[in-house]
Amino acid sequence: MYNFFCINFVKFIANNLFMVNCAETNINPYKPRPDKLWDKRKAIHLFRRTSFGVDLTTIKASLNLDPVSVVNKIVDDARTLPPTAPPSWSNWTLSNYSSNQDIRITQIGSQYMEWNTQWIKDMINNGLRDRMSWFWSQSFCHQTGNLFLSIMDVQISCPFTETCSWQFQDLCV
């Protein structure tokens, strides 16, 4: 039911949301100039926003490229990452769980922790792709307290991670 609701909610948003460009001016790629240099501070800022930062070698290497190339590389790298494999329990049904409520609660809690730990590792290691998938999944479909929260998190987050939704419309089709 939850998965059905989220999918229909996303379709509803796609069909009924009128996208309004709130930018007051055109959004142009950043081009360094004497008063706005492409420097270490700006590179660090970019990598903090698109990942959880990078090592000094990567920052120094990015300074030898123009900023647009650096951004394109970050996005291209994110798009080509293989998806994280879903855990073995991602398609479980109630019959796969213990009939003992205490054991079942422990199983579900363990699954929830496993998947969330994996997602945190993916965000740290994969940067932009998994940060974007987390953002979109939290924006559209997230609920706590549901019996099958772990399974639904996997079923919902995997498509977000695979597409990373570079375009809002891609998510809603």
Residue, then its C-alpha position, 0 to 999 in steps of 0.5 A: m500500500y505504501n509503495f502504491f501510495c508513493i508511486n501514485f503521489v509522484k505521478f500526481i505531482a508530475n501531472n499537477l505541479f506547475m513548474v515555475n522558474c523562480a530564478e530572477t535572471n538566467i542561470n549561466p555556468y560560472k566563468p572565472r574572472p579576475d574578481k571571481l577566481w576559480d580557486k581552492r575555496k570555491a573548489i572545496h565549496l563545490f565538493r562539499r555540496t556535491s559530496f562530503g568533500v574530497d582529498l587535497t589531490t582532487i581539489k588541486a587537480s580540479l583547479n587545473l580544469d575549468p569549473v564547468s568541466v569539474v561539474n560535468k565530471i562530477v555529474d558524469d561520474a554519478r550517472t555511471l556508477p553501478p547501483t547498489a545491490p538490494p539486500s537479500w531480504s528486499n522482497w520478503t513478505l510477512s511469511n519470511y518473518s518469524s511468527n514471534q512478534d519480538i523476533r520479528i521486531t528484531q528482524i525488521g530493526s536489523q534490516y532497517m539499520e542494515w539498509n540505512t547504514q549501507w545508504i550512509k556508506d553509499m552517500i559517503n563513497n558515491g557522492l552526488r548520486d546517493r546524496m541526490s537519491w536520498f534527497w529525492s526519496q526524502s522529498f517524495c516518500h518516507q515514512t517511519g513506524n511502518l512494519f515493512l519500512s526496511i523493505m519499502d525503503v529498499q524498493i523506493s530508494c533503489p529507483f531513486t539511486e538508479t536514476c538519481s533523477w537528474q530531471f524532476q520529470d524523469l522521476c515522475v514518468 
